[in-house]
Amino acid sequence: MLRNLDRLPRHAGRLLQRQYSSTPENLPSSVFLRTFMDSAKVGPVQQTMEAKLQEAFNPSILDVVNESHLHAHHEAMKGNTDKETHFRVTIVSDAFAGKNLMQRHRSIYTLLNDELQAGVHALSLKTKTPQEIEKSS
């Protein structure tokens, strides 16, 4: 089902409805992802990432958010119907103590290399120690 057809001119909505059937393989990737992706649902890639991060860093705070639906219209995503390509990760861990930002990010990219090679297109990382969180409060 296509959303927001009421915002289009009447004839455009009818054209879109005729042009695309409701099967995922016949929808452009941006329509597919916006229609079938709900960021509240946790997919297998996100579950794996969360488990790896939890085990490796024992974080006091771990928040992994799937933002793939926000990037479905990007040129690089055309033709892609994967629902798990873009993630925002906020992680607070004592394991980051004494490491600069680049070292923290590199350790996460190394840990999640399999996911990055298998289709995760982008990670937005916020990495802090509990002490840094306390200072900013």
Secondary structure as UniProt FT lines:
FT   HELIX           5..7
FT   HELIX           10..19
FT   HELIX           24..26
FT   HELIX           29..36
FT   TURN            39..40
FT   HELIX           44..57
FT   STRAND          61..66
FT   HELIX           68..71
FT   TURN            72..73
FT   HELIX           75..77
FT   TURN            78..79
FT   STRAND          86..92
FT   HELIX           94..96
FT   TURN            97..98
FT   HELIX           101..111
FT   HELIX           113..117
FT   TURN            118..119
FT   STRAND          122..128
FT   HELIX           130..136
//
